[in-house]
Amino acid sequence: MNRQLSLIIAGLVLCSFASAQGARMVNVDRGVQLEVLDWGGTGRPIVLLAGSGNSAHVFDGFAPKLTPFAHVYGITRRGYGASSQPTSGYDNQRLADDIAAVINELKLASPVLCGHSAAGSEITTIGNQHSDRIAGLIYLDALDDPRDFPASDPHYMELFRKLPPGPVVPPETAEERASFALTRARDQRVKGFAFPESEYRNVYEVRPDGSKGIYKTPQFVHDAIGDGDIKRDYSHIRVPVLALLQGWPTAEHPDPNAVPPKNEEERAAIKAFADATQAFGGRWRANLLRGVPSARIVELSPGSGHYIFLTREAACIAEIRDFIARLK
């Protein structure tokens, strides 16, 4: 291992094991328990909900920074991390009901639900059905409409295939695949951010020797969630909404991490793809505003990527603090 990589790992390990003050399992359905984290804090309860593929431990570094103005909880959805992995119950309604069951069990009074990515679907359903039981909704890059999604559009994917090649990323080594610390260091180096080490340890098996094993969640869980998702409809939400979005690149404001185009053909391909991406985002934002005209939508700077609470942590915390302070 070279000195540069050793220094990266040393710096990451210092902050990689942060985790919630308390964790418990909560029954939400027959034979189904969800892991619930409690980071403590003072003020209104806020419930953090991870996107598909993650557990609530993905917030282990972010959540403690909300505790000066909120009591912060996290829920790992069924199928992931330490939560139960039943063979069914992954449709949108059941996943939303799971969250409602945890709120009931913990006796949370008027919590704010804060969902990243796919959790946007679940909190939308709760907002439509139970606005009387919550105080607000926060979407962390979570306005994607699963029934109006870029990857399902052949024209969009054709534009994607015409993009010039991105930077060359060295393949993951066997050592990196087997080590939690090296996996985290590689993510930081390649992606520009990394999850808390507790997240890796919760979504991957830990082998007897302490090394990293296989990803815990089988493919059928991801497929079932996708199949059971529904078109976004915000029309019955009656609480304040904050939507924090990643900054998508435009011709005027390109992604600072992207490889510059070599010629006019590449420049045109990048612009066409950026315009198509903006069109999807425009429809998603308009859909939210039709249902909740007062919603506050904040687009962060280009290059923020999807995990905005990790890459633009300070901006997200400031917006969430202000949002909660304004609630009645």
Secondary structure, 3 states (H helix, E strand, C coil): CCHHHHHHHHHHHCCCCCCCCEEEEEEEECCEEEEEEEEEECCEEEEEECCCCCCHHHHCCCHHHHCCCEEEEEECCCCCCCCCCCCCCCCHHHHHHHHHHHHHHHCCCCCEEEEECCHHHHHHHHHHHHHHHCCEEEEECCCCECCECHHHCHHHHHHHHCCCCCCCCCCCCHHHHHCHHHHHHHHHHHHCCCCCHHHHHHHEEECCCCCEEEECCCHHHHHHHHHCCCCCCCCCCCCCEEEEEEECCCCCCCCCCCCCCCCHHHHHHHHHHHHHHHHHHHHHHHHHHHHCCCCEEEEEEECCCCCHHHHCHHHHHHHHHHHHHHCC
